[in-house]
Amino acid sequence: MTAAAPFNMAAHVLATAPTCPDKVALGVLGPARASRWSYARLEGAVRGVATGLLRAGLEPGDRVLLRLGNTQDFPVAFLACLSVDLVPVPTSSQLTGTEVTALCTALAPAAVIAGEGIALPDHPAPVIPAAQLAAWHDLPPAEFAMGDPDRPGYVIYTSGTAGRPRGVVHAHRAILARQHMIQGWYGLTPEDRVLHAGAFNWTYTLGTGLLDPWTMGATALVPAPGTDSRALPLLLKRHDATIFAAAPGVYRQILRAPLAPMPKLRHGLSAGEKLPETIRTAWQDATGTQIHEAFGLSECSTFISGAPGTPAPPGTLGFPQPGRRIALIDAHGAEADHGSIAIHRTDPGLMLGYLGHPDETAARYCGDWFLTGDIGSRTTDGAIRYEGRADDMMNAGGYRVSPIEVETALAAHHGIDEAAAVEVSIKADTTVIAAFYTGPAALIEADLATFASERLARYKTPRLFIHRASLPRGANNKLLRRRLRQEWETTDGQA
């Protein structure tokens, strides 16, 4: 799907509001009560805040740093900026002042919208308190700024080379790529009530949990700040959620306790990291519903997934969404059945580039294909099997080994909650596969080796088994295998 100029992302998201003004657009769900916003209230708040931002002296093209938590202020500020061609920059509320100050060097924000108690950058940009937004809700509505769909819309941050945060610039047209997910992943209808358990600064939550339901005229449900994951099943039942979206780690936490019936739930969605088959099976056994997984990245929306009616074959991510052009690019730059997962440069969801780093942007392309850095293989039925990040792939006796395959085998052990397979250096010229795992207690290493050898070829079987209280994860709950390797080699290993 492509946009014909003029176009505005916020106008597209809110286009259904005039047709269903009294319908609940947003429910912020607390343990005892919920705050509900109608479509009319949402649109009025967005356009009123947009007027307030312009009156505050901001001009089209200015970047606005969002330092906000999981409250309604976040999507209102995000869409208000987009409405009048300001460029919102969502960031995690968990970032320290030092971290967010470092981002501002290249970002050069014209203003900061900040929630109470959230760390601010050491930067001269004026700070607009989140409380000010409420005072702007009733201002005269700003007109949507229409223009080139390829102009910058928003910036998000992701870890680039060597873990350095990179600003990813997306165009207004990015919202159109998400239309391929409506049936290619969600099976979303205007009657759905979508509950997403994630931080708003994460594009998975922002898109799947808010923008896409609003584009369809559906209802978005979000847990109130501070909600414990153990309360999510009750919220799903109490508020008649029909679709639940979360990262695999959230599903894992929920499944630690028996689940109450959720009669309205149609299915779950998962993204952010590979969904272990053990979690998929346990969820289906507990709820009678499937989890549909999707693959994407900060630089592009999700574009491979399972969906209602076309579930992913076991052990795969699913199929390319209808309308998306993807390929697997081998080491010679040719399309193949195994290689780096890539998406065509014409995809509307693909970023404009890394902020201030054109060379790094260019390096991600192989001809017309954007390389994700993730390795996959194509099955005979056209599904894509995920094998891990290219820099997480392991080498054992000359064979390339996917960490996902090793972790999947170990996850079947009753004493293991989570596993991470990593290639570590034990001396200057020797590396081995190590398995880090969590569970109630450390297990006998010889027993684990036997268990693994019954499920994996000898060269894939870990040589080290290391119990950990927890595995390191990033702000978006992604497993950090590189950090495991670095920590072990500098503190526990012999390297």
N, C-alpha and C positions, 0 to 999 in steps of 0.2 A: 504494500500500500504506500502510495506517495502522496505528498501534500501539494496542492496547487496554491501558489501565493495569492492573496495574503493569508497568513496563518498565525495563530497564537496558541501555544500549548494550554494555557489556563482556560482560554475560551473553549477549546475542544473538550477539556475535562468537565467543564461546567455547562456544556450545551444542553444537557437534559434537565437542568434545574428549573427552567421556566415551565416545563411540562409536568413536573411533580413537586411543586413548591412545598407541600405539607408533608411529604414523605421523609422518613428519617434517613438522613445521609450518613450521619456519624453518631455512634454510641460509644462513650468512654465509660468503661464498665468497672465499677468499684465493687468491693465485697458486699456492701449493703445497698448501694444505690447506683444508678447510672445517669450520666449527663447526656442528653440527646440533642442533636442539632438537626433541624430540618434542612432540606435543600435550599429553601429561601434564605434561611439564616446563614448557611454556609456561604452562598454566593454574595449576600449582602456584606458579610464580614470580610471576605476576600477583596471585594471591590472597594469597600470603605477603607480598609488598611492600605490598599494601593494608593488611594487619594492621599492618605496621611503621609505615606512615604515620599510622594512627590512634593507635598507641602513642606516636608522636612528638608527639601533642597536636593534630593537625589535626582539623578538624570539618567535617561536610557543608556544602557551599557555599563552602568556602575555595578560593581560586584558588592553583594551584601552577605556578610558572614553570619550564618545562623548558629547561635550557641543556645540551643533550646533542648529541653527534655521531651519526653513522650506525652505532650499535652496537645490540645487542639491548636495552640499557638503555632506549632510547627507547620502543619499543612496550610494553615491560613497565611502565614508569612511567606511560605514557599510559593504558593499560587499567586499571592498578591504581588510579589516581585515579578513573576513571569507575566502577569497581566499588563504591566506597564514597561516591559522591556528592561527591568533590572535583572541582574543575574544572581540568583540565590546560590549560596554555597553551604549546603548542609554539612555539619561536622558532628562527631560523636561527643555527647556531653561528658564522656569519661576522659577526654583529652585534658592534660594538664596545661597550665598557663605557658610553660616552656614549649610544649609541643605545638600548641595553636599559634604561638608567636612565630615559630619557625615557618609555619605555613604562610604567614602573612608577607614574608619577604617577596615571594613571587606573586602572591595573590593581590596584594595592594588593595584591600577592601575599602570602599568608600564609607561603609557603616557596618556596625555590628548590632544584631538584634539578639538580646541576651536574657535568659531566664535567671531568676534569683538563685544565687549560690553556685552558678556554673562558671568555671574558670575563664578569664578573659585574656586576650593577647596584650602584650606590651606594644601597643600600636596607637598612633594618633587618631585613628578613625573614631568618629562619635559613636557612642553606645546608646541604642534605643532600648529601654527596658521592656520586657515582654508585657508588663502591666499597661504600657502605653497603647498596645495594640487594641485592647478592649475599648479604650476611649475612642478609637478610630472606626469601630465597627459600623457606627451609624452615620458616618460622613457620606456625602453624596457619592454615588458609585462612579469609579473611574471607568473610562472607556477602554476596552481592550486594544492594546497596540498591535495592529496587524502588520505583518511584514514577511520577509524572506524566510521560508521554513528552515533554511540551512543556517540562519544566524545563531550565535550562541544563546542557549537557553539557561543552562545551569551548570555548575561545576561540582563534582564529587571527588573525594580523595580515596585513593587506593595505594597499596604498597607497590612500588615499582622495583627496578633493579636494586638488588642488595637491600631490599626492605625500605628504601627511601620513599616517603609518601609522594605521590604524583597527583596533580590536579588533572582530572579527566573532564574535558569540556564536551558537553552534549548540546545538540541543536534542539530547537523547538520541535522539529519533526520526530524526535526520539519517541514521543508518545504514540506515534502511528505504528511503530514496530510492535508495540504491545498488543495491537489488535489481533496479531497472529496467535497470541496466547489464549484469546477468549475461548475458542474451541480447541485449539491445538494443545492446551494444557488445562485450563480451568474448567471448561464446560460452564462458563459463567452466564447467568441470566439476570434480568432486572429484579427478579423475585428473590435472588440469593441474599444471604446475610453472611458476610465474610469476616471471620475473626482471625487476625494476624498477631502472633506473639513475637514481636521483634522491635528493634529501635528504629525510629522514623528516619534517622540519617542513612540507614542502610537502604539501598535502592530496591532490594527485595521487598522490604516492608512498605516503603513509600509507594512503589508501583503496584504490587500485588494486593497490598492491604488497603490502599486509599484511592490512588488515582484511577486504577482500572475499574473498581466497583462504581466509582462516581461517573466514569465515562459511560457505563452501562445503565446508570440509574439504579444501582443496587445499594445495599446498606453496608457500610464499613463499621466493624466493631473492633475496638482496641481495649486491652486491659489498662486500667488506670496505673499511673506510675507507682512502682513498688509492689505490684501484684506478684505474689509467689507463683511459680509455675504449677505448684500442686493445686492451685485454685482454678486452673484453666478448664478442667473437665466440668466443674460446676458452672462456670460462666458459659461454656458451650451449651450446656443443657438449659440453663435458666433463660438464656437470651436467644434460644432457637437458632443457633448458628447452623448454617447448611454447608459451609466450606471452612476448613481450618487450615491455616498456613503457618509453618514454623520451620526452623532449622532442625536437622536430625537430632541435635543435642537436646532440644526441648521435648521432642517425642520420647527420647530415652528417659528423661526425668519424669515425665507424666506416667510412663509405663511401670515405674517402680512401685506403684500402688494400684489396687483394683480400681477399675473405672466404672462410674455409674453409667447407665444407659443414656445415649444421646440420640433420641429417636429422629431428630430432624437432620442430623449430619449426613451429608451425601458422600463426601470424601475429604481426604486431606491432601495438602500440597507440601512439597519439600524442595528446598534449594539451599545453596550456600556451600555445601560440601556433599560428598557422595553419601547417599543413604544406605546404611548397612542393611543387608537382606534380613538379618535377624530382627531389626526394628520394624521393617515393613511387615514381616510375618506376624510379629507380636501384636502390632496395631490392628491388623485385620482380624486376628483371633479375638482381640478384646472388644472391638467395636463393630465388626462385620462390614467395615468400609475399607476401601483401598487408599493408599498414599500414592499420588502421582508426582513423580520427581521431574525436575527440570535442570538443565545445564545452561549457565550463562556466566557473565563476568561483568565487572564494573564498567568495562569499556564497551559493552554491548548488552542488550537485554537478553533474557533466556531465549534460546532458539532450538533446543533439543529437549523433548519431553515425552512422557506418557500422558494419556488423557482418558476421560471417560469414553468408553467405546473402542479406544485403541490403547489399551494399557501396555506398558513397556514389557517386553519379554524378560523373563528372569535373568538377572545379572547384567542388564543393560540400562542405559539412561532413557531409552525410548527412541523416537524417530524425529527427524528434522520436522519442525512445525511447517504446515502448509504455507507456501509463499516465501520460505527462507532458503537461501542458497548457501549450502555448506559443503565443505570438502575435507578430506584427510590428506595432508601434504607430507610426503616422505622426505628423507634427508637430501634428496636430489632436487627438491622443489616441484616434484610431479604429484598429480592426484593419484591416490592409491587407496587400498583397503585398510591401511594401517599408517598412522602418522599423527602429526599435529592437527588438532581440530581447528578448522579455519572457517571464517565467514566472509562472504564477498563484500568488497568495499562499497557496493551500492546499497547495502542494507540500511534502512532508515534509522535503525537502532544503534548503529555503530558510531562511536565517538567522532568528534571533529579532530581531536588530537590531545596530547598531553600539554598542559599549560606551560608555555615557555620552553618546551623541549621538542622542537620539530625533528631533530635527528633521532631521538628516541622513538618518536611516532613513526617515522619512516622505517626504522629497523624492525617494526612489528609486521611489516608487509612482505609477502613473497608474491610479486606480480600484483594481481588483483585480489589476493587473498590476505585477510588479516589473521595472523597466527595467534591463537590464544595462549600457547605455551602448555596446553594440556594434551595428553596423548590418548588416542582412541583407536578402536578398530571397528570395522563394519561387519555385521553378521550377514548371513545369507539372505535374511528377510529384510535387510536394509536398516536394522536398528544399529545404534552406536553403543559400543561397550567402552566404558571409561577405565583408563589404566593409570591415571594420576598425572600430576604435574611433571613436566619434562625434567625439572631440576630435583624432583623427588624420586625419579626412577633410580633403581639400584642395579649394581653390576655384581654378578656372582659368577666367577669363573668364566667371564666373557659373555655370559647370558644377561640380557636386560630383564629385570624382574619388577613387576608392578607392586607397589606397596599395598594397593587395594586388594590384590589377590591374597597376599599374606595375611592382611588384617581380617579379611572375610573368613579365612580358615580358622584363625585364632578366636574370632568372636563366637564360634560355636561351642567353646569351652564354657562349662557352667560356672567356673570360678573367675571368668574374665568379664568385666563390664565394658571396657573399651581397650582397643589395641592400636598401636602405631608402629609400623615397620620402617626402619631407618638404616641406611648404610653408614657404618661408623668406622673410623680408623683406629686400629688397636696398636699399630706401630707404623713407622715411617712408610713402609711399602706394603702394608696389609690392611684390607678392609673386610668387614664381615657384615652380615645382616643381623641387626639387633631388633628385638621385639620389646617395646615398652608397653606395659599394660596396667590397668587399674582393676581392682576387685577387693573383696573383703579382706584378703590376706595374701601374702606372698606364697606362690606355689612352688612345688619342688621342680627344679629346672629340668632334671632328667625326665620327669613325667610330661612336662610341657613339650620337650623335644620329641618324645615318642608320639604325643598327640599330633604335633605339627607334621611329623614325618609320615603319618598315616593319611594325610590330606594334601601334602605338597611334595613335589619332586625334591630330591636331596639338595639340589643347588638353590632351591627357594626356601629351604628350611632355615629359620634363624639359628645362629650359633650362640647368641646371648639372649637371655630373658630377664628383663629388669622391671620389678614392681615399682609403681609410683602411686602416690596418694591421688594425683590428678595429672592430666596431660595438658600441656600449654595450649591455649587457644587465643585467637585474636579477638578484637572488639566485636566481630560479627560471628563469633563462635567457630571459626575455622581452625582446624587442627594445624599446629605450627611444627611440622616435622623438622624443619631446619633448626629451630631453637632446641629441640630435643637433642639433635646431633651435636650442636655446639656446646650445650651444657654438659653432655656426657663426656665429650672429648676434652673439655677443659677442667672438669672436676673429678669424674669417676674413671675415665679411660686412661690408657697408657700412651696416648698420642703425644 
